[in-house]
Amino acid sequence: MENLIALLIAAPLLGAAVLLCGGRRLDAVGQWIGTLLSFASFAFGVVLFADLLGKDPEQRTLTQHLFSWIQVESFQADVAFRLDQLSMTFVLLITGVGSLIHLYSVGYMEHDERRRRFFGYLNLFLAAMLLLVLADNYLLLYVGWEGVGLASYLLIGFWQHKPSAATAAKKAFLVNRVGDMGLSIAIMLMFLWFGTFAFGPLLGGEGEPGMVGDASEGKLTAIGLMLLLAACGKSAQVPLQSWLGDAMEGPTPVSALIHAATMVTAGVYLIVRSGAIFNAAPDAQLVVTIVGAVTLLFGAIVGCAKDDIKKALAGSTMSQIGYMVLAAGLGPIGYVFAIMHLVTHGFFKAGLFLGAGSVMHGMNDEVDMRKYGGLRKYMPVTFVTFGLGYLAIIGFPGLSGFFSKDKIIEAAFAKGGTEGWILGGCALLGAAITAFYMTRVMLMTFFGEKRWQPDENGNEPHPHESPKVMTIPMIVLAVGSVAAGFLFNWQSSFIHWLEPITGHDHGHAPLSAGVITGATVACMVIGVAIAYGQYGRRPVPAVAPRGSVLTRAARRDLYQDDFNHVVLVRGGEHLTRSLVYVDHTLVDGVVNGTAASVGGLSGRMRRLQNGFVRSYAVSMFGGVAILIAATLLMRAV
């Protein structure tokens, strides 16, 4: 069965190679080639999952060594894959949701002339993401990490004729490069201090301690913080979150693929996979929880003020990934719940993005929710599937988001002490804000009176339901948003599944589980009620009102771009000018001054070489006279 692991990656990688190199002869069938190979990868994953279920928990780690990539003395880099309970969870999520998004894209991109290339990029993205989660060492993980960055750049900027899309792609690429430097430095430090970057020797497993167990806390803190920096870039966490909203310029299936089940979850995977490092570095672990708590509130507040339906969902993604990072920072108390929420989020957030794409498809690509209204009558399937995703994300009892988010809030309180109360309070506040902004999206889009008007060319939208090739994936994801909740209702099974890899500690919450659940549901009800009072009981104005100071700040993403421009762009410009000044005045001044001094001295000395014999004779006579005088003086002394 180990031989199937490479096929998981090979199938979409083959699709990418064929579609990107096959030329226009494949334009008519390229979308089906990419989709079938994605489903083939999912089929391999299901077979491997069934095989793992038939093994004892201690024997569920499969490895496949292909070849030695680099071997120079003690530096050993292998192309080897590791399939265990953690990576298997990601494989099923990536290939399952990814395949549904491929199928949806067949209808969504039907009239795009560059559709074949789009599916080639989708396949490349899947292959890179699978390489990331299946790598057996950090260096090979880094290859997949960079591959995901490249593929996301190509997908976000796919519509290159739009300057905004090209700018968004470059912004995402550059911001992620900052995080990527963190992963690069972490790998270097691992090899410097431990002589390896392979998961087995470094992190341990199967009852065997890894090298990190004997390392100093300072070293592990440094590595942990660098890994966190990398996670912040890929998962759009503060302070590297600014690229996520702009990335909505890509086609909607890209938003679903990148912002639901794949790229933004890579940072969570990295932290959980490196749990042995963070468990031994409590300071780094604390920073992880702070980043998660800040980001879950940051993204939620931003999502409250967005009229662009995709950007509202982007803020939601940032916030929900913040929940996962918060849980991952709690250590063994929260690792399992971080992955649990990651899986449920993959279902309902992908469904929400595909639902948004369906709305746009029926509204002539309009994204402003103030120009929607009453669409439930025109798009019943989209309304129901989007509605189930909405109920799941706000934590409606019985649906998937309720079980996973509630457990994260419990784990936050179980951290104990003042830290536990603060983190739990932030998570509860985030639940209320989530219910508010998602209810706002639901009401503005599907309820009320129609608000769309003819455009500047006189064309009025005629909303209609999307074709079945688009609605079927939405229905499957909606079922997953519900069914995943019943699956995780037996949470002990999921905990038992991941515990050999992540470990698990129940902790001791200061409040009972029933009290925390009641508080979570109460916060959800309050958020829904406030949104209904503001957007359900009164007409939605066609133009956004000025709003409060916080609303205006949220519309500008809490001034994250302004901050980056002032501190980083302007700061970088001033730093560059200062360095240029120092270079010109100090460095070049010393070099040029030395050269000028030597030149001046040589020019003066050159005057002595005038070519006249009498001058040379006088010089020789003077020299001899000085020599004689010096000799007589020395004898006299």
C-alpha positions as CSV (number, residue, x, y, z in Angstrom):
1,M,0.0,0.0,0.0
2,E,2.9,2.3,0.6
3,N,3.4,2.5,-3.2
4,L,0.1,4.3,-3.6
5,I,1.3,7.3,-1.6
6,A,3.3,8.7,-4.5
7,L,0.3,8.2,-6.8
8,L,-1.6,10.6,-4.6
9,I,0.7,13.3,-5.8
10,A,1.5,11.9,-9.2
11,A,-2.1,12.0,-10.5
12,P,-2.7,15.8,-10.2
13,L,1.0,16.5,-11.1
14,L,0.5,14.5,-14.4
15,G,-2.7,16.5,-15.0
16,A,-0.8,19.7,-14.6
17,A,2.0,18.6,-16.9
18,V,-0.4,17.4,-19.6
19,L,-2.7,20.5,-19.5
20,L,0.1,23.1,-19.4
21,C,2.2,21.4,-22.0
22,G,-0.4,19.8,-24.3
23,G,-1.3,22.9,-26.2
24,R,-4.6,24.1,-27.6
25,R,-5.5,20.6,-28.9
26,L,-6.7,19.8,-25.3
27,D,-8.9,22.9,-25.0
28,A,-12.1,21.0,-25.5
29,V,-11.4,18.2,-23.0
30,G,-8.8,19.8,-20.7
31,Q,-11.3,20.5,-17.9
32,W,-12.3,16.9,-17.8
33,I,-8.8,15.6,-17.7
34,G,-8.0,17.8,-14.7
35,T,-11.2,16.8,-12.9
36,L,-10.8,13.1,-13.5
37,L,-7.2,13.1,-12.3
38,S,-8.2,15.0,-9.2
39,F,-10.9,12.4,-8.5
40,A,-8.3,9.7,-9.1
41,S,-6.1,11.1,-6.4
42,F,-9.2,11.1,-4.1
43,A,-9.8,7.5,-4.9
44,F,-6.2,6.6,-4.0
45,G,-6.7,8.4,-0.7
46,V,-9.9,6.5,0.1
47,V,-8.1,3.2,-0.5
48,L,-5.2,4.2,1.7
49,F,-7.7,5.4,4.4
50,A,-9.4,2.1,4.4
51,D,-6.1,0.3,4.7
52,L,-5.1,2.5,7.7
53,L,-8.4,1.8,9.4
54,G,-7.6,-1.9,9.2
55,K,-4.4,-1.5,11.1
56,D,-3.7,-1.0,14.8
57,P,-3.3,2.6,15.9
58,E,0.5,2.1,16.5
59,Q,1.0,0.7,12.9
60,R,-0.8,3.5,11.0
61,T,2.3,5.3,9.8
62,L,3.3,4.3,6.3
63,T,6.5,5.6,4.7
64,Q,7.7,5.5,1.1
65,H,11.3,6.4,0.2
66,L,11.7,7.2,-3.4
67,F,15.4,8.4,-3.7
68,S,18.0,10.4,-2.0
69,W,17.7,14.0,-3.3
70,I,20.9,15.5,-1.8
71,Q,23.6,13.7,0.1
72,V,26.7,15.7,1.1
73,E,28.6,14.2,4.1
74,S,26.1,14.6,7.0
75,F,23.6,16.6,4.9
76,Q,21.0,14.0,3.9
77,A,17.8,15.1,2.1
78,D,15.5,12.4,0.9
79,V,12.4,12.4,-1.3
80,A,10.3,10.3,1.1
81,F,6.6,10.4,2.0
82,R,4.9,9.9,5.4
83,L,1.3,8.9,5.6
84,D,-0.2,8.8,9.1
85,Q,-3.5,9.8,10.7
86,L,-2.7,13.5,10.5
87,S,-1.6,13.6,6.9
88,M,-4.4,11.2,5.9
89,T,-7.0,13.6,7.3
90,F,-5.5,16.4,5.1
91,V,-5.3,14.1,2.1
92,L,-9.0,13.3,2.2
93,L,-9.9,16.9,2.7
94,I,-7.7,18.3,0.0
95,T,-8.6,15.7,-2.7
96,G,-12.2,15.4,-1.7
97,V,-13.1,19.1,-1.5
98,G,-10.6,19.9,-4.3
99,S,-12.3,17.4,-6.7
100,L,-15.7,19.0,-6.0
101,I,-14.2,22.4,-6.7
102,H,-12.8,21.0,-10.0
103,L,-16.2,19.8,-11.0
104,Y,-17.8,23.1,-10.1
105,S,-15.2,24.9,-12.2
106,V,-16.3,23.0,-15.3
107,G,-19.5,25.1,-15.2
108,Y,-18.1,28.3,-13.7
109,M,-15.2,28.6,-16.2
110,E,-17.2,27.3,-19.2
111,H,-16.8,30.3,-21.4
112,D,-13.2,31.2,-20.4
113,E,-10.8,30.9,-23.3
114,R,-8.0,29.9,-21.0
115,R,-9.9,27.2,-19.2
116,R,-7.4,24.5,-20.0
117,R,-4.6,26.4,-18.3
118,F,-6.8,27.2,-15.3
119,F,-7.4,23.5,-14.7
120,G,-3.7,22.9,-15.1
121,Y,-3.0,25.4,-12.4
122,L,-5.7,23.7,-10.2
123,N,-3.9,20.4,-10.6
124,L,-0.6,21.9,-9.9
125,F,-2.0,23.4,-6.7
126,L,-3.3,20.1,-5.5
127,A,0.0,18.3,-6.2
128,A,1.9,20.9,-4.3
129,M,-0.5,20.8,-1.3
130,L,-0.3,17.0,-1.2
131,L,3.5,17.1,-1.3
132,L,3.4,19.6,1.6
133,V,1.3,17.3,3.9
134,L,2.9,14.0,2.8
135,A,6.5,15.1,3.1
136,D,8.6,13.1,5.5
137,N,11.0,16.0,6.3
138,Y,10.9,19.7,6.6
139,L,13.0,20.3,3.5
140,L,10.6,18.4,1.2
141,L,7.7,20.1,3.0
142,Y,9.4,23.4,2.0
143,V,9.3,22.3,-1.6
144,G,5.5,21.8,-1.4
145,W,5.2,25.0,0.6
146,E,6.8,27.0,-2.2
147,G,4.9,25.1,-4.9
148,V,1.6,26.1,-3.2
149,G,2.8,29.7,-3.2
150,L,3.6,29.6,-6.9
151,A,0.3,27.9,-7.8
152,S,-1.7,30.4,-5.7
153,Y,0.1,33.3,-7.5
154,L,-0.9,31.8,-10.8
155,L,-4.5,31.3,-9.8
156,I,-5.1,34.6,-8.0
157,G,-3.7,36.5,-11.0
158,F,-5.3,34.2,-13.5
159,W,-7.4,37.0,-15.0
160,Q,-4.2,39.0,-15.8
161,H,-6.1,41.5,-18.0
162,K,-7.4,43.0,-14.7
163,P,-4.7,45.2,-13.1
164,S,-6.3,44.5,-9.7
165,A,-5.9,40.8,-10.1
166,A,-2.2,41.1,-11.2
167,T,-1.6,43.4,-8.2
168,A,-3.3,41.0,-5.8
169,A,-1.2,38.1,-7.1
170,K,2.0,40.0,-6.5
171,K,0.9,41.1,-3.1
172,A,0.0,37.5,-2.0
173,F,3.3,36.3,-3.4
174,L,5.4,39.0,-1.6
175,V,3.7,38.7,1.7
176,N,4.0,35.0,1.7
177,R,7.7,35.3,0.9
178,V,8.2,37.0,4.3
179,G,6.6,34.0,6.0
180,D,8.6,31.6,3.8
181,M,11.8,33.1,5.1
182,G,10.7,32.0,8.6
183,L,10.4,28.4,7.4
184,S,13.7,28.6,5.6
185,I,15.5,29.9,8.7
186,A,13.8,27.3,10.9
187,I,15.1,24.4,8.7
188,M,18.6,25.9,8.8
189,L,18.5,26.1,12.6
190,M,17.2,22.5,12.8
191,F,20.2,21.2,10.8
192,L,22.6,23.5,12.6
193,W,21.6,22.3,16.1
194,F,20.3,18.8,15.4
195,G,22.0,17.7,12.2
196,T,18.7,16.6,10.6
197,F,15.3,18.0,9.5
198,A,13.5,14.6,9.2
199,F,10.3,14.3,11.2
200,G,11.2,10.9,12.7
201,P,14.6,11.6,14.4
202,L,13.7,15.2,15.1
203,L,10.1,15.0,16.5
204,G,10.0,11.3,17.5
205,G,7.0,9.1,17.3
206,E,5.7,5.5,18.0
207,G,6.8,5.9,21.6
208,E,10.3,7.1,20.8
209,P,11.4,10.6,21.9
210,G,12.9,12.9,19.3
211,M,16.0,15.1,19.5
212,V,13.9,18.1,20.5
213,G,13.3,16.5,23.8
214,D,17.0,17.1,24.8
215,A,17.3,20.6,23.3
216,S,17.3,23.8,25.3
217,E,14.1,25.9,25.5
218,G,15.8,28.9,23.9
219,K,16.7,26.9,20.7
220,L,13.2,25.5,20.4
221,T,11.6,28.9,21.0
222,A,13.7,30.3,18.2
223,I,12.6,27.5,15.8
224,G,9.0,27.7,17.0
225,L,8.8,31.4,16.3
226,M,10.2,31.0,12.8
227,L,7.7,28.2,12.1
228,L,4.9,30.5,13.4
229,L,6.1,33.3,11.1
230,A,5.8,30.8,8.2
231,A,2.3,29.8,9.4
232,C,1.2,33.4,9.6
233,G,2.1,33.9,5.9
234,K,0.3,30.9,4.5
235,S,-2.7,31.1,6.9
236,A,-3.2,34.9,6.7
237,Q,-2.7,35.5,10.4
238,V,-1.7,38.8,11.9
239,P,0.7,40.4,11.0
240,L,0.9,38.8,7.5
241,Q,-2.9,38.8,6.8
242,S,-3.1,41.7,4.3
243,W,-3.0,39.6,1.2
244,L,-6.2,37.5,1.8
245,G,-8.8,40.1,1.0
246,D,-7.2,41.2,-2.2
247,A,-6.8,37.5,-3.3
248,M,-10.6,37.6,-3.9
249,E,-9.7,39.0,-7.4
250,G,-9.1,35.5,-8.5
251,P,-12.0,33.3,-9.9
252,T,-14.4,32.1,-7.2
253,P,-13.3,28.4,-7.4
254,V,-9.8,29.7,-6.5
255,S,-11.2,31.4,-3.5
256,A,-12.9,28.2,-2.4
257,L,-9.8,26.1,-3.0
258,I,-7.3,28.4,-1.4
259,H,-9.4,29.9,1.4
260,A,-11.4,26.8,2.5
261,A,-9.6,23.5,2.6
262,T,-6.0,23.9,1.3
263,M,-3.6,26.8,1.3
264,V,-4.8,28.7,4.4
265,T,-4.8,25.5,6.4
266,A,-1.1,24.8,5.7
267,G,0.0,26.9,8.6
268,V,-2.2,25.0,11.0
269,Y,-0.8,21.7,9.7
270,L,2.8,23.0,10.2
271,I,2.1,24.0,13.8
272,V,0.3,20.7,14.7
273,R,2.9,18.6,12.9
274,S,5.6,20.5,14.9
275,G,3.8,19.9,18.1
276,A,6.8,18.4,19.8
277,I,8.7,21.6,19.3
278,F,6.0,23.9,20.6
279,N,5.2,21.6,23.6
280,A,8.8,22.1,24.7
281,A,8.7,25.9,24.0
282,P,5.9,27.4,26.1
283,D,6.9,31.0,25.1
284,A,6.5,30.2,21.4
285,Q,3.2,28.4,22.2
286,L,1.9,31.5,24.0
287,V,2.7,33.6,21.0
288,V,0.8,31.2,18.8
289,T,-2.3,31.5,21.0
290,I,-2.0,35.4,21.0
291,V,-1.7,35.4,17.2
292,G,-4.8,33.2,16.9
293,A,-6.9,35.2,19.3
294,V,-6.0,38.5,17.7
295,T,-6.6,37.2,14.2
296,L,-10.0,35.6,15.0
297,L,-11.3,39.0,16.2
298,F,-9.5,41.0,13.5
299,G,-11.0,38.9,10.7
300,A,-14.5,38.9,12.3
301,I,-14.5,42.7,12.6
302,V,-13.4,43.2,9.0
303,G,-16.0,40.8,7.8
304,C,-18.8,42.9,9.5
305,A,-18.3,45.9,7.2
306,K,-17.7,44.4,3.8
307,D,-20.3,44.8,1.1
308,D,-18.4,42.6,-1.3
309,I,-19.7,39.0,-0.7
310,K,-16.4,37.4,-1.3
311,K,-14.4,39.8,0.8
312,A,-16.9,39.3,3.7
313,L,-16.2,35.5,3.4
314,A,-12.5,36.2,3.2
315,G,-12.7,38.0,6.6
316,S,-14.6,35.0,7.9
317,T,-11.8,32.7,6.7
318,M,-9.2,34.8,8.4
319,S,-11.3,34.6,11.6
320,Q,-11.9,30.8,11.5
321,I,-8.3,30.0,10.8
322,G,-7.6,32.2,13.8
323,Y,-9.7,29.8,15.9
324,M,-7.6,26.9,14.6
325,V,-4.3,28.6,15.3
326,L,-5.6,29.5,18.8
327,A,-6.5,25.8,19.4
328,A,-3.1,24.7,18.0
329,G,-1.3,27.0,20.4
330,L,-3.1,25.4,23.4
331,G,-0.9,22.3,22.9
332,P,-2.3,18.8,23.5
333,I,-5.5,20.3,24.8
334,G,-6.3,21.8,21.4
335,Y,-4.4,20.0,18.6
336,V,-7.3,17.6,17.9
337,F,-9.9,20.3,18.0
338,A,-7.8,22.5,15.7
339,I,-7.9,19.7,13.1
340,M,-11.5,19.0,13.8
341,H,-12.5,22.6,13.0
342,L,-10.2,22.6,10.0
343,V,-12.2,19.7,8.5
344,T,-15.6,21.1,9.2
345,H,-14.5,24.5,8.0
346,G,-13.3,22.9,4.7
347,F,-16.9,21.7,4.1
348,F,-18.9,24.8,5.0
349,K,-16.5,27.5,3.8
350,A,-16.0,25.8,0.5
351,G,-19.8,25.6,0.2
352,L,-20.2,29.2,1.1
353,F,-17.6,30.3,-1.5
354,L,-19.2,28.2,-4.2
355,G,-22.6,29.5,-3.2
356,A,-21.2,33.1,-3.6
357,G,-19.9,32.1,-7.0
358,S,-23.3,30.8,-8.0
359,V,-24.9,34.1,-6.9
360,M,-22.3,36.0,-9.0
361,H,-22.9,33.6,-11.9
362,G,-26.6,34.6,-11.9
363,M,-26.0,38.3,-11.3
364,N,-23.6,39.1,-14.1
365,D,-20.6,38.8,-11.8
366,E,-21.9,41.4,-9.4
367,V,-20.3,41.1,-5.9
368,D,-21.9,44.0,-4.1
369,M,-24.5,42.6,-1.7
370,R,-26.3,45.9,-1.6
371,K,-27.3,45.1,-5.2
372,Y,-28.8,41.7,-4.4
373,G,-31.9,41.1,-2.3
374,G,-34.6,38.4,-2.5
375,L,-32.5,35.9,-4.4
376,R,-33.9,32.9,-2.5
377,K,-36.9,33.0,-4.9
378,Y,-34.6,32.8,-8.0
379,M,-31.9,30.5,-6.7
380,P,-33.5,27.9,-4.4
381,V,-30.7,25.4,-4.5
382,T,-28.1,28.0,-3.9
383,F,-30.2,29.4,-1.1
384,V,-30.6,26.1,0.7
385,T,-26.9,25.0,0.4
386,F,-25.6,28.4,1.3
387,G,-28.0,28.5,4.2
388,L,-26.7,25.2,5.6
389,G,-23.2,26.5,5.4
390,Y,-24.3,29.6,7.1
391,L,-25.9,27.7,10.0
392,A,-22.8,25.5,10.3
393,I,-20.3,28.4,10.5
394,I,-22.3,30.3,13.1
395,G,-22.4,27.2,15.3
396,F,-26.1,26.3,15.1
397,P,-26.6,23.3,17.4
398,G,-26.3,20.0,15.7
399,L,-24.3,21.2,12.7
400,S,-20.6,20.7,12.2
401,G,-19.4,24.1,13.2
402,F,-21.2,23.8,16.5
403,F,-19.2,20.8,17.6
404,S,-15.8,21.9,16.5
405,K,-16.0,25.6,17.5
406,D,-17.5,24.7,20.9
407,K,-14.7,22.4,21.7
408,I,-12.1,25.1,20.8
409,I,-13.8,27.5,23.2
410,E,-13.8,24.8,25.9
411,A,-10.1,24.1,25.3
412,A,-9.4,27.8,25.6
413,F,-11.0,28.0,29.0
414,A,-9.3,24.8,30.0
415,K,-5.9,26.5,29.5
416,G,-6.5,27.8,33.0
417,G,-5.7,31.0,34.9
418,T,-6.0,34.5,33.5
419,E,-4.7,33.3,30.2
420,G,-7.6,30.8,29.9
421,W,-10.2,33.4,30.7
422,I,-8.8,35.9,28.2
423,L,-8.5,33.4,25.4
424,G,-11.9,31.9,26.1
425,G,-13.5,35.3,26.2
426,C,-12.0,36.2,22.9
427,A,-13.3,33.0,21.4
428,L,-16.8,33.7,22.7
429,L,-16.8,37.2,21.4
430,G,-15.6,35.9,18.0
431,A,-18.6,33.5,18.0
432,A,-21.0,36.4,18.5
433,I,-19.4,38.5,15.8
434,T,-19.4,35.5,13.4
435,A,-23.1,35.1,13.9
436,F,-23.6,38.8,13.2
437,Y,-21.6,39.1,9.9
438,M,-22.8,35.8,8.5
439,T,-26.4,36.7,9.2
440,R,-25.8,40.0,7.6
441,V,-24.5,38.3,4.4
442,M,-27.5,35.9,4.4
443,L,-30.1,38.7,4.8
444,M,-28.5,41.1,2.3
445,T,-28.2,38.4,-0.3
446,F,-31.3,36.2,-0.1
447,F,-33.9,38.2,1.8
448,G,-35.7,41.5,1.4
449,E,-36.7,43.1,-1.8
450,K,-34.7,43.0,-5.0
451,R,-32.2,45.9,-5.2
452,W,-30.4,45.3,-8.5
453,Q,-30.6,47.9,-11.3
454,P,-29.6,48.1,-14.9
455,D,-25.9,48.7,-15.4
456,E,-24.4,51.7,-17.3
457,N,-25.0,49.8,-20.6
458,G,-28.7,49.2,-19.7
459,N,-28.3,45.5,-19.0
460,E,-30.3,44.3,-16.0
461,P,-29.3,41.1,-14.2
462,H,-31.7,38.2,-14.6
463,P,-30.9,36.0,-11.6
464,H,-31.2,32.3,-12.2
465,E,-30.1,29.0,-10.7
466,S,-26.7,27.6,-11.8
467,P,-26.4,24.4,-13.9
468,K,-26.2,21.0,-12.2
469,V,-22.4,20.7,-12.7
470,M,-22.2,23.6,-10.2
471,T,-25.0,22.8,-7.9
472,I,-24.1,19.2,-7.3
473,P,-20.8,20.1,-5.6
474,M,-22.6,22.7,-3.6
475,I,-25.2,20.0,-2.4
476,V,-22.4,17.6,-1.5
477,L,-20.6,20.2,0.5
478,A,-23.9,21.2,2.2
479,V,-24.5,17.6,3.2
480,G,-20.9,17.5,4.5
481,S,-21.6,20.6,6.6
482,V,-24.4,18.8,8.3
483,A,-23.0,15.2,8.3
484,A,-19.6,16.2,9.7
485,G,-21.4,17.4,12.8
486,F,-23.0,14.0,13.4
487,L,-19.6,12.4,12.7
488,F,-17.9,14.6,15.3
489,N,-20.7,14.1,17.7
490,W,-18.7,11.0,18.5
491,Q,-15.7,13.1,19.2
492,S,-13.9,10.3,21.1
493,S,-13.5,8.4,17.8
494,F,-11.8,11.4,16.1
495,I,-9.6,12.0,19.2
496,H,-8.7,8.3,19.2
497,W,-7.8,8.6,15.5
498,L,-5.4,11.5,15.9
499,E,-4.1,10.9,19.4
500,P,-1.1,8.8,18.4
501,I,0.2,11.7,16.4
502,T,-1.0,14.8,18.2
503,G,-1.5,13.5,21.8
504,H,-4.5,14.8,23.8
505,D,-5.0,16.3,27.2
506,H,-8.5,17.0,28.4
507,G,-7.4,19.9,30.7
508,H,-9.5,21.3,33.5
509,A,-11.9,24.1,32.5
510,P,-13.0,26.4,35.3
511,L,-16.6,26.1,33.8
512,S,-18.5,23.0,33.0
513,A,-19.0,22.0,29.4
514,G,-22.7,22.7,29.6
515,V,-22.1,26.2,30.8
516,I,-19.6,26.9,28.0
517,T,-22.0,25.4,25.4
518,G,-24.8,27.5,26.7
519,A,-22.7,30.7,26.6
520,T,-21.6,29.8,23.0
521,V,-25.2,29.4,21.9
522,A,-26.2,32.5,23.6
523,C,-23.5,34.5,21.9
524,M,-24.7,33.1,18.6
525,V,-28.3,34.1,19.2
526,I,-27.2,37.6,20.2
527,G,-25.2,38.0,17.0
528,V,-28.1,36.8,14.9
529,A,-30.6,39.0,16.7
530,I,-28.5,42.2,16.3
531,A,-28.0,41.5,12.6
532,Y,-31.7,40.8,12.0
533,G,-32.6,44.0,13.8
534,Q,-30.2,46.0,11.6
535,Y,-30.7,44.3,8.2
536,G,-33.8,42.2,8.4
537,R,-36.4,44.6,9.8
538,R,-35.4,47.6,7.7
539,P,-34.6,48.1,4.0
540,V,-30.9,47.9,3.1
541,P,-29.8,51.2,1.5
542,A,-28.3,51.0,-2.0
543,V,-25.4,53.0,-0.8
544,A,-23.5,52.2,2.4
545,P,-24.0,54.8,5.1
546,R,-21.0,56.6,6.5
547,G,-21.1,54.4,9.6
548,S,-19.2,54.7,12.9
549,V,-15.5,55.1,13.3
550,L,-15.1,51.3,13.8
551,T,-17.2,50.6,10.7
552,R,-15.1,52.9,8.6
553,A,-11.9,51.3,9.9
554,A,-13.3,47.8,9.2
555,R,-14.0,48.9,5.6
556,R,-10.4,49.7,5.3
557,D,-9.4,46.4,6.8
558,L,-8.6,48.1,10.1
559,Y,-6.0,50.1,8.2
560,Q,-3.7,47.1,7.7
561,D,-2.6,48.3,4.2
562,D,-2.1,51.9,5.5
563,F,0.0,50.5,8.4
564,N,2.0,48.4,5.9
565,H,2.4,51.4,3.6
566,V,3.6,53.8,6.3
567,V,5.8,51.3,8.3
568,L,7.1,49.0,5.7
569,V,6.8,50.8,2.3
570,R,7.6,54.3,3.5
571,G,9.9,53.0,6.2
572,G,11.7,50.9,3.6
573,E,12.1,53.9,1.4
574,H,13.5,56.0,4.2
575,L,15.8,53.2,5.2
576,T,17.0,52.8,1.6
577,R,17.6,56.5,1.3
578,S,19.6,56.5,4.6
579,L,21.7,53.6,3.4
580,V,22.3,55.3,0.1
581,Y,23.4,58.4,1.9
582,V,25.7,56.4,4.2
583,D,27.1,54.6,1.2
584,H,27.8,57.8,-0.7
585,T,29.1,59.8,2.2
586,L,30.9,57.3,4.4
587,V,31.8,54.2,2.3
588,D,32.3,55.9,-1.0
589,G,33.8,58.9,0.9
590,V,36.5,56.8,2.4
591,V,37.2,55.0,-0.9
592,N,37.1,58.1,-3.0
593,G,39.0,60.2,-0.4
594,T,41.8,57.6,-0.3
595,A,42.0,57.5,-4.1
596,A,42.1,61.3,-4.2
597,S,44.9,61.5,-1.6
598,V,47.0,58.9,-3.4
599,G,46.3,60.7,-6.7
600,G,47.3,64.1,-5.2
601,L,50.5,62.7,-3.6
602,S,51.5,60.9,-6.8
603,G,50.9,64.1,-8.7
604,R,53.2,66.1,-6.4
605,M,55.9,63.4,-6.5
606,R,55.7,63.3,-10.3
607,R,56.9,66.8,-10.4
608,L,60.3,65.6,-9.1
609,Q,60.7,63.5,-12.2
610,N,61.1,66.3,-14.7
611,G,63.6,64.7,-17.1
612,F,66.5,67.2,-16.5
613,V,69.9,65.7,-15.7
614,R,71.0,68.7,-13.7
615,S,68.0,68.3,-11.4
616,Y,68.9,64.6,-10.8
617,A,72.5,65.6,-10.1
618,V,71.5,68.3,-7.5
619,S,69.2,65.7,-5.9
620,M,72.0,63.2,-5.7
621,F,74.4,65.8,-4.3
622,G,71.8,66.8,-1.7
623,G,71.3,63.2,-0.7
624,V,75.0,62.6,-0.3
625,A,75.4,65.7,1.7
626,I,72.6,64.7,4.1
627,L,74.1,61.2,4.4
628,I,77.6,62.6,5.3
629,A,76.1,65.1,7.8
630,A,74.1,62.3,9.5
631,T,77.2,60.1,9.7
632,L,79.3,62.9,11.3
633,L,76.5,63.7,13.7
634,M,76.3,60.1,14.9
635,R,80.1,59.9,15.5
636,A,80.0,63.1,17.5
637,V,77.3,61.7,19.7
